[in-house]
């Protein structure tokens, strides 16, 4: 037999008349904590940092698709009833009625005339130059001033300055992000191990950092560049070997402070491993210096790459670079369009990143909030 339902005591309201709405179990739990939302609100209150983030994100997004609007090849070609996509595939000149079996030079006036005959047509990007293409129809010595064909003029080899600025900005940003990410990772690991273990590990680590920081970084770059040739991966490896020490000092201090907290001692008493304590308990509470340090590390990496390229120790030619354009501006003082535009792009990039870093510092530091 089924057991009778218990009766409700007199004067006690039933479950439906209690006036308390039952909890809805189907509602999703919020994924962000109140502290995270508070930090985001504090970041948004800093209008300068918020607008800098938006502008930098837009510029980064545009640079990612530079091949679509700054390219010496047409986007689409309609020739003899067929469609061709030169950005995706290389076509010999004979495909469009030319004389050579080599890859088509779409800047050649003869080739352009062949493509535009009759019902044939080609869709060119707004900037019909990439960072390697040379304008052979200038009719004046290089570097040439801005014209309707080259909007920001050309460099000393006849290459379009605007196209090299766009591609150089993309390389600089990705170089800065990759180098800052590697340095941040190494700095977190080194600082966490020293700060959490302490004792002789911390002592040996600090002495090792002092010795390693005294190494002549510039001389090492000169030796390696002269021996093996410059390249972006080599620059990242060399600079990442020195770029982690600044952050490791802050992470070490945070771990030295947090390792004596009660929740860490309780976790140790319960038998939790050191790696778990570092990863799950201490590291999430010490991310303030990591997050606020990252934008400044990116700007420092961009300035370092520009300086090395200016000294001809950075990326190999013909890779576009802001430092290489500044070196050309130094050698051609009369070419104001090179120095002015390159300096403006470099300064604007560094200022935007630093504004973002200041806004993050204000949002994550409770004393500043």
Helices and strands as residue ranges (DSSP letters): H 34-45, H 47-64, H 66-69, E 76-79, E 82-84, G 93-96, H 109-115, E 121-123, H 161-197, H 199-213, H 217-228, H 232-240, H 245-258, H 262-269, H 274-276, I 277-282, G 283-286, H 287-310, H 322-331, H 336-364
